[in-house]
């Protein structure tokens, strides 16, 4: 439990911890790259200064001053965390939104005005028959067409069927099916009477409702004419396509409801933005802060010290100067002394800023080293376990009388040896990265000592 006050540095540190842990648990190179990009960004010097908090009972948002063009963090009490830019209503609107589930799972993809869509990158690479399985988000944004300009039409759905066909700007999917069935029924009746010459009128009516139906799909002008020609050339297939295609426009009543919803969301967003803070003076029972979180938070705070100036000393009014020349000389000497003091102070401030920056870099590298050591430990443990399993299957194979069973045991042993080699390779790779990072740490420490 976190007691008051809760700072944005602590929340940012917690988010960095969650991202770091997720990157450790992810095997998908693209997911690891996206997480690394976000960790590097949020850990960079001065980035935290552009963020403030919006605190809810079950959610904390770290929001950028320019939240439409920079990533924001939303951390929930359930363990879920979202990372991405927002739209005006503070809904996620980012082509590479990251969703961390809090149980080792994660996904990343396009989130459009709060709804995920399109291809999805997950925490692991799944293969079937040697080919990578591609994941997609299911479902679509029910408000997608409202965000597109030029798609509003004047349709009054309260009118009777015939009046809807005559007076509405477009023909909806349901009305087109009704009109098509009506034309077919009337056509069958007329074709068996002496009034079959009226079939040409039905053809004109069909063209009329077809044009309005094509407009309902979002096409107009020359595009509508070309599409009608293509669909009519397809005959029955073209008409079936028109029957099953969903509407791509919205009528005024629907748009008014959408605008009301948007205005409500914008009002809530404006209220939330006014409530932004750097420190929350309350308790958040579900936000768990450990020593590592505090260490990261302290590294984010570092380097934000205040600067101060030294006021000029005033000459002693009671001192008797020999003459005006001596007085001028004294003033110049005093000014030079103060200039030297200010220059020394600036140099010391620069030195402290450099030291703080280097210490933050060292802290970040040591955090990565700690994470990699956990990777090494886990990989070595898994390699040892795999080799033990392989040895067990070899002993089974040696004692088996059946050749087929012996081959199965040997294949299982080979599989475990392969897994062990993979884990050992992973450990060796992590050890190599640890060595490289440690060299960077030593170099940075030497640079601090030289300042």
C-alpha positions, 0 to 999 in steps of 0.5 A: 500500500502506498501512503500519501503523498504519491508522486508522479516519479513513483508512478513513472518508476512503477510503470518502467518496472512493469515495462522492464518485467514485460520485456524480460518475459517477452520472446517476440523481438518486435514486442521487445523493441517496442517496449525498449523504445518506450523504456528508453524514452520514459527514462530519458533526462527531463522527460518526466517534467512534461508529465502530470498525473490524473488519479482515479480510484482504480486508475492512474494516468501519466499524461503528457502536456502534448498528449496527442503526439506523445505516449501516455501511461494508464495504469489500472488496479487490475494490473493492466497498463496501456501506453500510447497517445490520446485523442481529444477525449483522452481515448487511446489513439496510437498506431503502436499502442501497447497493452500489458496485461500484468500476467506475462501477456501483452499485445501491441497494435493500432488503437483508433479512438479507443478501439483496437483494430488490425494486426496485433503483436503479442509477447511471443512468436507462435509458429504452426508448421514452421510458419509464424501465426499472425494475430489480429484484433477482433471487432470494429469501432462502432463509431469509426464512420462518425470520425470521417468527414463528408459522411452525413446524410439527411435521412428520416427513418421515422417515415413510411417505407415508400417515403423513405425511398423517395425523400431520404438521401440514401437507401439503407441495407434493409430498405434496399432488400425490401425494395428489391423483393418488391420489384421482383414480386411486381415484375413477376406479376406484370410479366404474366399480364398485358401490362408487361410493358411497365417492366421498364418502369421497374428497371428505372426504379431499380436503377434509382434505388441502386444509386441511393444504395451505392450512396449509402455505401459512401460513394457519390458522383462518378464513382457511384456511376462506375460502381453501379455499372460494375454491379449491374454487370454482375447481375444477381451477384452484384445485387447480393453484394448491395444487399449484404454491404453495411451502411457507411454513412450516418443520418442526422439523428445518429450524428446528433447522438454521437455529438452529444456523446462526444461533448460529454466525453470532451467535458469529462476530458477537460475536467480530468485535465484540470485535475492534473497534479504532480503529487497526490495527497491520498493513499492508493491501496493497490499501487505497490511500491518496492525498494527498486521502484523508489530507486528508479523514482529517485533517479528520475528526480535527480538533476532537478535541483534549484540554482541560486545567485549570490547578490553583489556586495555593496561598498561600505558607505563609511569607508573613505576612499583616497580619490575617485580613481581609487573608488573606480578601481575598487568597483572594478575589482569588486565586479571582477570578483563577483564575475569570478564567483558567478563563473565558479558557481556556473561551473559547479552547477554544470559539474553537478548536472553532469554528475547527476546525468551520469548517475542516472545513466549508471542507475539505468544500466545497473537496472538492466544488468540486474534484469539480465542477471535474472535472465541468466539465472533462469536460463541456467536453471532451465538448461540444467533441468532440461539436461536432467530430463535428457539424461533421464530419457537416455537411461530409459532408452538404454533399458528399453527392449523395444527399438521403437520405444528406444528411438522415442526416448532418444528423440525426447532426449535430443529435444531436451538437449536442444532446449538446454543448448538454447537456454545456455545460448540465451544465458551466454548472450545475456552474460555478454550483454552484462559484460558490455553494460558493466564496461559502460558503467565502469566508464561512466564511473571513471568519468564521474571521478574525473569531474 
